[in-house]
Amino acid sequence: MKIFPAIDLSNGRVVRLAEGDYDRMTVYGDDPVGIAEGFLENGAKYLHVVDLDAAKSGGQPNFAVVEALSKATDFLQIGGGGRDEASVERYLDAGVSRVVIGSAAVETPGFLEKMARKYPGKIAAGVDARDGMMMIRGWRVATGVNAFEFMRGLPDMGVDTAIFTDIARDGMMKGPNTAAYERAKQIPGLNVIASGGVSGEDDVLALLALDIYGAIIGRALLSGALSLKRVINLVEGSL
């Protein structure tokens, strides 16, 4: 299982939301690159970044930060701001390894498949769900789309990876929704990255037992509740 430390960006700062609520934002620092370098020094091989401002309002307002982060790590996946072909290409040209497409995957039929076919292995679907139903536009707009039905169709589009976020668990330190990830893992041809709720080593072990592709960890690392070095050792069997 791959571990993705998370850096969420707003106005150039590293922040975390609680249940996707922009009014419940905690600021963890104004040096995203410094925080990323700390993750790398503790063994991180991958980095998950979200431009929350882009997810909420469009554009790529934190692009310069994302570009700097992509130069600091070998593998960076970015969510937020990939809503048209030009913006996806801009991220990839900046050195981003994988672009996560969320809102546009629902709002623009055919776009996700077009990008996945054009950039194989470099596109993932962002599946942000509340009570099993997808939310978009920074988790503020309900779609009426069932998250599991949506994910079942991804492999046929050429999409092999989905970042599945349980919004109710995100930033809440209440543990991951293992039942949902177990269900998603059954979809043939789809790598599932779990996001939301990891708060302790038991949560990491629970996800590891599911044998899923990856796990994103944000607040628990930023707050010091979890040691990234220990998490990686747990996953690699060194503890």
C-alpha positions in Angstrom: 0.0 0.0 0.0 1.4 3.4 -1.0 1.3 6.2 1.5 0.5 9.7 0.2 1.1 12.5 2.7 -1.4 15.3 1.9 -0.8 18.9 1.4 -4.0 21.0 0.9 -3.5 24.5 -0.4 -5.4 27.7 0.2 -3.9 31.1 -0.5 -0.5 29.5 -0.7 -0.8 28.0 2.8 -1.0 24.4 4.0 -4.5 23.9 5.5 -7.0 21.2 6.3 -10.8 21.4 6.2 -13.2 19.5 8.5 -15.8 17.5 6.5 -15.0 19.7 3.4 -16.2 22.8 5.2 -14.2 25.9 4.1 -15.4 27.7 7.2 -13.7 25.1 9.4 -10.2 25.5 8.0 -7.1 24.9 10.1 -3.8 26.5 8.9 -0.7 24.4 9.4 1.9 26.6 7.8 2.8 29.0 5.0 5.7 26.9 3.6 4.3 24.1 1.6 7.7 23.1 0.1 9.2 23.0 3.5 6.5 20.7 4.8 6.8 18.5 1.7 10.6 18.3 2.2 9.9 17.1 5.8 7.7 14.4 4.5 10.4 13.3 2.0 13.0 13.3 4.7 10.8 10.9 6.7 10.5 8.4 3.8 7.7 9.7 1.6 7.9 8.5 -2.0 4.6 10.1 -3.1 2.8 13.4 -2.4 -0.9 14.2 -2.7 -1.7 17.9 -3.2 -5.1 19.6 -3.5 -5.6 23.2 -4.6 -8.7 23.9 -2.5 -9.2 27.3 -4.0 -9.2 25.8 -7.5 -11.6 23.1 -6.4 -14.0 25.7 -5.0 -13.8 28.4 -7.7 -11.9 27.1 -10.7 -8.6 28.3 -12.2 -5.2 27.3 -10.8 -4.6 30.0 -8.2 -1.9 28.0 -6.4 -0.1 26.9 -9.6 3.3 28.3 -8.6 3.2 26.4 -5.4 2.2 23.2 -7.1 5.0 23.6 -9.6 7.5 24.1 -6.8 6.2 21.0 -5.0 6.5 18.9 -8.2 10.1 19.8 -8.4 10.7 18.8 -4.8 9.3 15.2 -5.2 9.5 12.4 -7.7 5.8 11.7 -7.7 3.1 14.3 -7.1 -0.6 13.9 -7.8 -2.7 17.0 -7.9 -6.4 17.5 -7.3 -8.3 20.8 -8.0 -7.9 22.9 -11.1 -8.0 20.2 -13.8 -11.3 21.1 -15.4 -10.2 21.4 -19.1 -7.5 20.1 -21.3 -5.4 23.2 -21.1 -5.3 23.1 -17.3 -4.5 19.4 -17.3 -1.6 19.9 -19.8 -0.3 22.8 -17.7 0.0 20.6 -14.6 1.7 17.8 -16.5 4.1 20.2 -18.2 5.0 21.5 -14.7 6.1 18.0 -13.8 3.0 16.7 -12.0 2.9 12.9 -12.2 -0.9 12.4 -12.0 -3.8 14.8 -12.3 -7.0 14.0 -10.4 -10.1 15.0 -12.3 -13.2 15.3 -10.1 -15.8 18.0 -10.9 -15.2 18.0 -14.6 -15.6 14.2 -14.7 -19.2 14.7 -13.8 -20.0 18.1 -15.4 -18.3 17.5 -18.8 -19.3 14.1 -20.3 -16.4 12.4 -22.1 -13.7 14.7 -20.7 -12.3 12.2 -18.2 -12.1 9.4 -20.8 -10.5 11.8 -23.3 -7.8 12.8 -20.9 -7.2 9.2 -19.7 -6.8 8.0 -23.3 -4.5 10.9 -24.2 -2.4 10.6 -21.0 -2.4 7.0 -20.0 -1.4 6.4 -16.4 -1.4 10.1 -15.6 -5.1 10.7 -14.9 -7.1 9.6 -11.9 -10.7 10.1 -11.0 -11.5 12.1 -7.9 -14.5 10.5 -6.2 -15.7 12.6 -3.3 -18.7 11.2 -1.7 -21.2 11.9 1.1 -23.5 9.0 2.0 -22.3 7.3 -1.1 -23.3 10.1 -3.5 -20.7 12.2 -5.3 -20.1 15.9 -4.5 -18.3 18.4 -6.7 -17.1 22.0 -6.7 -15.1 21.7 -3.6 -17.6 19.3 -2.0 -20.3 22.0 -2.1 -22.5 20.8 -4.9 -24.5 17.5 -4.9 -24.6 15.6 -8.2 -27.1 12.7 -7.6 -24.4 10.4 -9.0 -23.8 7.2 -7.1 -20.1 7.0 -6.3 -19.8 3.2 -6.7 -21.7 3.1 -10.0 -19.4 5.9 -11.2 -16.3 4.0 -10.2 -17.5 0.8 -11.8 -17.4 2.6 -15.2 -13.9 4.0 -14.8 -11.8 1.1 -16.2 -13.8 1.1 -19.4 -12.8 4.8 -19.8 -9.1 3.9 -19.4 -9.0 5.2 -15.9 -7.1 2.9 -13.6 -7.0 4.9 -10.4 -9.6 6.5 -8.2 -9.1 8.7 -5.1 -12.1 7.9 -3.0 -12.8 10.4 -0.3 -15.5 9.9 2.4 -16.2 13.6 3.1 -17.9 12.9 6.4 -14.6 11.4 7.6 -12.2 13.9 6.0 -10.2 15.9 8.6 -12.3 14.5 11.4 -9.7 12.0 12.8 -12.6 9.4 13.3 -11.1 6.5 11.3 -11.6 5.6 7.7 -14.7 4.1 6.2 -13.3 0.7 5.6 -16.6 -0.8 4.5 -16.7 1.7 1.6 -13.1 1.0 0.6 -13.6 -2.7 0.8 -16.6 -2.3 -1.6 -14.7 -0.1 -4.0 -11.7 -2.5 -4.0 -13.9 -5.2 -5.6 -14.1 -3.2 -8.9 -11.9 -5.0 -11.4 -9.2 -3.0 -13.0 -9.4 -0.1 -10.5 -6.7 1.0 -8.1 -8.4 2.6 -5.0 -6.7 5.3 -2.9 -8.4 5.8 0.4 -8.8 9.3 1.7 -10.4 10.6 4.9 -10.3 9.7 8.5 -6.9 8.1 9.2 -6.0 9.1 12.7 -3.8 6.3 14.2 -1.7 3.3 13.4 -4.7 1.0 13.8 -6.4 2.8 10.9 -3.3 2.3 8.8 -3.3 -1.4 9.6 -7.0 -1.7 8.8 -6.5 -0.2 5.4 -3.4 -2.3 4.8 -5.5 -5.4 5.6 -7.8 -4.5 2.8 -4.9 -4.7 0.3 -5.9 -1.5 -1.4 -3.5 0.5 -3.7 -2.9 3.5 -1.5 -3.9 5.7 1.5 -3.8 9.5 1.8 -3.0 10.9 5.2 -3.3 14.6 6.0 -4.3 16.0 9.4 -2.9 13.1 11.4 0.6 13.8 10.0 0.3 17.6 10.2 -0.9 17.6 13.7 1.7 15.1 14.9 -0.8 12.4 15.8 1.0 10.0 13.5 4.6 9.6 12.6 5.1 9.3 8.9 8.3 7.3 9.4 6.5 4.8 11.6 3.5 4.6 9.2 5.9 3.8 6.3 7.7 1.2 8.4 4.3 -0.4 9.3 3.3 -0.6 5.7 6.7 -2.0 4.6 6.7 -4.5 7.4 9.7 -3.0 9.2 7.9 -2.8 12.6 
